[in-house]
Amino acid sequence: MDTDTTSTGTSIPTTDIPPTDIPGTDNPATDTTADAQGTPKKPFRLVRSRSDRMLGGVCGGIAAQLDIDVSLLRLGLVALTILGAGAGAVLYVAAWVLAPEAD
């Protein structure tokens, strides 16, 4: 067993953890998460929709990834723009520029 000595002189046992067991590592087998029923879910990916678009397809792509109604997301974005002094519009333009179109 490996030990690590701290600045106080006490030793702390450490173990070797395989990289596949460390959260956040790129392991395709563990990249999916499961919901309450145990069915695997795909990870969230910010993309723009090609079919459900009014301007750039940002809301359509996010709604498809989150599996929610696109109208609710659009209303929320309008509310954020009005109540947040334009923050919603800035976020929309940033997502429009940065997000790729869906395949």
C-alpha positions as a Markdown table, in Angstrom:
| # | Residue | x | y | z |
|---|---|---|---|---|
| 1 | Met | 0.0 | 0.0 | 0.0 |
| 2 | Asp | 1.3 | 3.4 | -0.9 |
| 3 | Thr | 1.4 | 6.2 | 1.7 |
| 4 | Asp | 1.6 | 10.0 | 1.3 |
| 5 | Thr | 3.2 | 12.1 | 4.0 |
| 6 | Thr | 1.6 | 15.4 | 4.7 |
| 7 | Ser | 3.3 | 18.5 | 6.0 |
| 8 | Thr | 2.4 | 17.6 | 9.5 |
| 9 | Gly | 4.3 | 14.4 | 9.3 |
| 10 | Thr | 1.3 | 12.1 | 9.4 |
| 11 | Ser | 1.0 | 9.5 | 6.7 |
| 12 | Ile | -2.2 | 8.9 | 4.7 |
| 13 | Pro | -2.7 | 5.6 | 2.8 |
| 14 | Thr | -3.4 | 6.0 | -0.9 |
| 15 | Thr | -4.4 | 3.5 | -3.4 |
| 16 | Asp | -3.9 | 3.3 | -7.1 |
| 17 | Ile | -7.2 | 4.1 | -8.9 |
| 18 | Pro | -7.4 | 3.0 | -12.5 |
| 19 | Pro | -8.1 | 5.9 | -14.8 |
| 20 | Thr | -11.4 | 4.4 | -15.9 |
| 21 | Asp | -12.8 | 4.8 | -12.4 |
| 22 | Ile | -12.0 | 8.5 | -12.1 |
| 23 | Pro | -15.0 | 10.7 | -12.8 |
| 24 | Gly | -14.5 | 13.1 | -15.7 |
| 25 | Thr | -12.1 | 11.0 | -17.7 |
| 26 | Asp | -12.8 | 10.2 | -21.3 |
| 27 | Asn | -14.1 | 6.7 | -21.1 |
| 28 | Pro | -16.8 | 5.9 | -23.7 |
| 29 | Ala | -18.2 | 3.2 | -21.6 |
| 30 | Thr | -19.0 | 5.6 | -18.7 |
| 31 | Asp | -20.0 | 8.7 | -20.8 |
| 32 | Thr | -23.7 | 7.9 | -20.5 |
| 33 | Thr | -25.7 | 8.6 | -17.4 |
| 34 | Ala | -28.8 | 6.7 | -16.3 |
| 35 | Asp | -32.2 | 8.1 | -15.3 |
| 36 | Ala | -34.3 | 6.9 | -12.4 |
| 37 | Gln | -35.4 | 3.8 | -14.3 |
| 38 | Gly | -31.9 | 2.9 | -15.2 |
| 39 | Thr | -32.1 | 3.6 | -18.9 |
| 40 | Pro | -29.0 | 5.2 | -20.3 |
| 41 | Lys | -29.2 | 8.9 | -21.4 |
| 42 | Lys | -26.9 | 10.6 | -24.0 |
| 43 | Pro | -24.8 | 13.4 | -22.7 |
| 44 | Phe | -25.9 | 17.0 | -23.4 |
| 45 | Arg | -24.4 | 18.5 | -26.5 |
| 46 | Leu | -25.2 | 22.1 | -27.6 |
| 47 | Val | -26.2 | 22.0 | -31.2 |
| 48 | Arg | -28.4 | 24.1 | -33.5 |
| 49 | Ser | -31.4 | 22.5 | -35.1 |
| 50 | Arg | -31.7 | 22.4 | -38.9 |
| 51 | Ser | -35.4 | 21.8 | -39.0 |
| 52 | Asp | -36.9 | 23.6 | -35.9 |
| 53 | Arg | -35.6 | 27.1 | -36.3 |
| 54 | Met | -36.9 | 30.7 | -36.2 |
| 55 | Leu | -33.6 | 32.5 | -36.4 |
| 56 | Gly | -30.6 | 30.3 | -35.9 |
| 57 | Gly | -32.0 | 27.1 | -34.5 |
| 58 | Val | -30.5 | 27.6 | -31.1 |
| 59 | Cys | -33.7 | 27.1 | -29.1 |
| 60 | Gly | -34.8 | 24.2 | -31.3 |
| 61 | Gly | -31.4 | 22.4 | -30.7 |
| 62 | Ile | -31.5 | 23.0 | -27.0 |
| 63 | Ala | -35.1 | 21.9 | -26.7 |
| 64 | Ala | -34.3 | 18.7 | -28.6 |
| 65 | Gln | -31.4 | 17.9 | -26.3 |
| 66 | Leu | -33.4 | 18.6 | -23.2 |
| 67 | Asp | -36.5 | 16.9 | -24.5 |
| 68 | Ile | -38.8 | 19.9 | -23.7 |
| 69 | Asp | -41.2 | 21.9 | -25.8 |
| 70 | Val | -39.4 | 24.5 | -27.9 |
| 71 | Ser | -42.1 | 27.1 | -27.3 |
| 72 | Leu | -41.5 | 27.1 | -23.5 |
| 73 | Leu | -37.8 | 27.6 | -24.1 |
| 74 | Arg | -38.4 | 30.5 | -26.5 |
| 75 | Leu | -40.8 | 32.1 | -24.0 |
| 76 | Gly | -38.1 | 31.7 | -21.3 |
| 77 | Leu | -35.5 | 33.3 | -23.5 |
| 78 | Val | -37.8 | 36.3 | -24.2 |
| 79 | Ala | -38.5 | 36.7 | -20.5 |
| 80 | Leu | -34.7 | 36.5 | -19.8 |
| 81 | Thr | -34.1 | 39.1 | -22.4 |
| 82 | Ile | -36.7 | 41.5 | -21.1 |
| 83 | Leu | -36.1 | 41.0 | -17.3 |
| 84 | Gly | -32.4 | 40.4 | -17.6 |
| 85 | Ala | -31.5 | 43.7 | -19.5 |
| 86 | Gly | -30.7 | 41.8 | -22.7 |
| 87 | Ala | -28.8 | 38.9 | -21.2 |
| 88 | Gly | -31.0 | 36.4 | -23.1 |
| 89 | Ala | -30.2 | 38.0 | -26.4 |
| 90 | Val | -26.5 | 38.0 | -25.7 |
| 91 | Leu | -26.6 | 34.3 | -24.7 |
| 92 | Tyr | -28.6 | 33.5 | -27.9 |
| 93 | Val | -26.1 | 35.2 | -30.2 |
| 94 | Ala | -23.2 | 33.5 | -28.4 |
| 95 | Ala | -24.8 | 30.1 | -28.8 |
| 96 | Trp | -25.6 | 30.9 | -32.4 |
| 97 | Val | -22.0 | 31.6 | -33.1 |
| 98 | Leu | -20.4 | 28.8 | -31.0 |
| 99 | Ala | -22.8 | 25.9 | -31.5 |
| 100 | Pro | -22.5 | 23.7 | -34.6 |
| 101 | Glu | -25.5 | 22.6 | -36.6 |
| 102 | Ala | -27.0 | 19.2 | -35.8 |
| 103 | Asp | -26.0 | 16.3 | -38.0 |
